[in-house]
Amino acid sequence: MKKSEERLTNILVKVLLIEPEDLSDDIRRKEYEEWDSMAHLLLVSEIENEFGVFFEDEEVIDMWTVGDVKAALQKKLAT
């Protein structure tokens, strides 16, 4: 696992209150009780602080799954 993936996993585990082995790209915001609107904002904030990136409102809204979060971060880190 790359260092950036490990850092993101740590954030996801902490914010979503999930065990690392239960984390998958398919976990959806609307289907996972702990991933409410407050947790979503905290998740975005933690990622922005940890990686020194900024997500536009549209990007935040388009994060529906763990896979979406990973893809959005990868896009930011690539630019």
C-alpha positions in Angstrom: 0.0 0.0 0.0 1.4 3.4 -0.9 1.9 5.9 1.8 -0.9 8.2 0.5 -3.3 5.3 0.4 -2.4 4.4 4.0 -3.0 7.9 5.1 -6.4 8.1 3.4 -7.4 4.7 4.8 -6.5 6.0 8.3 -8.8 9.0 7.8 -11.7 6.9 6.4 -11.4 4.4 9.3 -11.3 7.2 11.9 -14.2 9.3 10.5 -16.5 6.5 9.3 -15.9 4.4 12.4 -15.1 1.3 10.4 -12.5 -1.4 10.7 -9.8 -1.3 8.0 -10.7 -4.8 6.8 -14.3 -3.8 6.3 -13.4 -0.8 4.2 -14.2 -1.1 0.5 -14.6 1.2 -2.5 -18.3 0.2 -2.8 -19.4 1.7 0.6 -22.0 4.3 -0.3 -22.8 7.4 1.7 -26.6 6.9 1.7 -26.3 3.2 2.7 -23.8 3.5 5.5 -25.4 5.0 8.6 -22.2 6.4 10.1 -21.5 8.4 6.9 -24.0 11.2 7.5 -23.7 14.8 6.4 -21.6 15.8 9.4 -19.2 12.9 8.9 -18.9 13.8 5.2 -17.8 17.3 6.0 -15.4 16.0 8.6 -14.0 13.5 6.1 -13.4 16.2 3.4 -11.9 18.5 6.0 -9.5 15.8 7.3 -8.4 14.9 3.8 -7.8 18.5 2.8 -5.8 19.1 6.0 -3.8 15.9 5.7 -2.9 16.2 2.0 -2.9 20.0 1.6 -5.6 20.0 -1.1 -8.9 21.8 -1.5 -12.1 20.3 -2.9 -14.6 22.5 -4.7 -18.2 22.2 -3.6 -19.1 20.2 -6.7 -16.4 17.7 -6.0 -17.6 17.3 -2.4 -21.1 16.7 -3.6 -20.0 14.1 -6.1 -18.3 11.9 -3.4 -20.9 9.2 -3.0 -18.7 6.2 -2.4 -15.3 5.4 -0.8 -14.1 4.9 -4.4 -15.3 8.3 -5.4 -13.3 9.8 -2.4 -10.2 8.0 -3.5 -10.6 9.1 -7.1 -11.1 12.7 -6.2 -8.0 12.7 -4.0 -5.9 11.0 -6.7 -7.1 13.7 -9.2 -6.0 16.4 -6.8 -2.6 14.8 -6.1 -2.0 14.4 -9.8 -2.3 18.1 -10.5 
